[in-house]
Amino acid sequence: MRRSSRSSAAARPDRRRLLAAARLFLEAIGETGLRPDTRRTPERVADAWSRELLAGYGADPDALLATTFAGAPRDMVILRDLPFTSVCAHHLLPFHGTAHVAYLPAGRLVGLSKIARALDALGRRLQLQERLTRQVVTALDRALRPRGSACWMEAEHLCMTVRGAGARGSRVVTAAYSGQFERNAALRSEFLRAAGVGRTTGRRVPSGRRRRR
Ligand code: ZN
């Protein structure tokens, strides 16, 4: 039985109302000296939010991962350096960074590009990075019933880096694991080593989900 993650997809953005909101937002800012430049801004804002930043609501990650195929290998599959973009649910500002994803097959495999597309579908919504990281693992578990899944994310949150000079350059790191990854520290180390985590920064490797702030 496959549970759907469509419940959140019901909140698909309404471009017409985003356009009205963008007009109001611009009025509220009170900028009048740039009128020729801001004439088409509400349309641009409505398009950017409905078609790009929040495009994930129009995609179903479960459907993207639904086409699996039988495969005997049981060795770890790792996708590293996947770029992702999301929007912080607390401040409506983007956060963006890199994800590493892995799973331990138990008879089913999935196309690698499907994992990247599922990450994109889950990311391009209002999110918390902690929740997004866990949702990637849960989506893989649902689709593949693997022996374990892992997701590690590092991102710059504009709500942290552009609002306070003290946080400039800071990154938020989160990790989520299931199955054998959760139980076996050596597997987690193998995953993080293969993904290159800590190699350049010397950053401490997270052993589980990290809270930010
Ligand atoms: Zn925020």
Boltz pocket constraint, residues with backbone or C-beta under 6 A from the ligand:
constraints:
  - pocket:
      binder: B
      contacts: [[A, 88], [A, 89], [A, 90], [A, 91], [A, 92], [A, 93], [A, 157], [A, 159], [A, 160]]
      max_distance: 6.0
